[in-house]
Structures are given as structure tokens and as C-alpha cells.
Amino acid sequence: MNWVSICKLGDISDESPLAVKVGDKEIGVFRVEGRLHAIEDICPHAYALLTEGFVEGRTVECPLHEAIFDIPTGKLQSGPGCRDLHIYEVRVDGDDVLLNMA
């Protein structure tokens, strides 16, 4: 496994997901129901950052094209998203948030 430290736990709130770039990958980290989840941050329909979208419960809506994705699973729920999102395994080590980039 290839765990990479991306931020501190306090950098992510229930109201504000965090956009991070690891290598050439843009990733959004969301807190849903007290747990952290990481998904690809770019909507697969057209370039729009999902971390700038509308979060409601466990879903995020693309800010441009209204595609809706389930954050924990990355599954496309509705709209022109074209496919499910890639998800990344997240773990917390002390105050550090780590992603598995394998």
C-alpha cells in the first residue's frame, strides 16, 4: 500500500470538503456522518470540481451539470456523470489524514 499524508484532521469540516492534489490526481475529501471519504474531485462529465459542488447528506452534486454522486461509494446517482467516481481508502493516524494511492 502507498499511504500519503494529505492534511490534518482539523482541515476538513462537515460543511467544507477539502480539495487536494496528489501527483496528477485531484481528490476531494469529505466528512460524511462523522467518517472521512475521498473521491476523485473532477466530475467525469466535464471539468468541474466536486468539492465546489453542493453537499447534501451523503451526496455531492456537480456545481455545473447537476450530476449527483454518493460520496462514500462514488456511485453515480443521477445526471450526466457518465460513470462512477474512483474512491480512495482513507485512514487517520493521530492528527494526520492519509490516502492509499495504490
N, C-alpha and C positions, 0 to 999 in steps of 0.2 A: 504494500500500500504506500501511497505517496501523499502523506498528510502535509498540508501547507497552512501556516498560521496566516489568517487574513485580517483579523481585527480583535478588539477587546469586546467582551460580552456587553459592556455598557454602551457600545456604539450602535446597538440595534434595539429599537423600541417597538412596542406593539403598533404604534402609529406610523413609524417611518422605517421602511426596509432600507437595507444598505446595498449600494452598488459597488462591486469590487472587480478588479481586473487581475486575473492570474494568467501570466503569459499572454496568449492571444484570446483567452476566453473571458467574456463579460458575464458575471454571475450576480444574481440578486439573492440576498439573504433576508429572509422574512421570519418574524416571530408569529407563530400561529398556535393558539391555545396553549401558550407557555413553552412551546418547543421551537427550536430553530430548524429552518428548512432552506436549502439552497437549490435554485433552479437557474437555467440559462436565462440571462436578463434580456435578450433580444427576442422580440416576437418573431416567430418563423414566417409570418405572412409578409411583413415588410419591416424595415428597421425602425423599431420603437423600443425604448427601454421600459420593461415591465415594472421596474422599481419606481417609475414615474406614473404608473397606472393607478387604478382605483382598487384598493383592497377592501373586501367585504367578507368577513368571516374567514373562511379558508380558501377564498378565490381572489384572483387578481384579474382585472380587465385591462386589456391593452389601451393605452391612452389615445391611440389614433384610430384603430379599426374595430374596436369592441369585441375582439376575441377574448374569451374567458377561460382561464386555466385554474385547475385545482393546484394549490401551492404544494401541499405535501406529496402529491403523486406526479405532478407535472402534466396530468391528463387534460386534453382539450375538452372543455365543457360545451362551448358553442362559439359560433362566429368563424371568421376566415383564418383561423390559426394554422390550418393545413396539416398539423401533426402535433403530437405530444411534445413537451419540453424535456430536455435532458435534466436529470436531477443529480445532485451531488450529496454524498454522505457527509454529515456534519457531526463534529464532536466538540465538547468543551473540555479544556484542560486548564483548571484553575480559572483564570480570567481570560484565557486565550480561546478564540474560536478557530477551529481547524477544519479544512475541507480535504476530503480524499479526492485527489486529482487523477487517480489511476484509471 
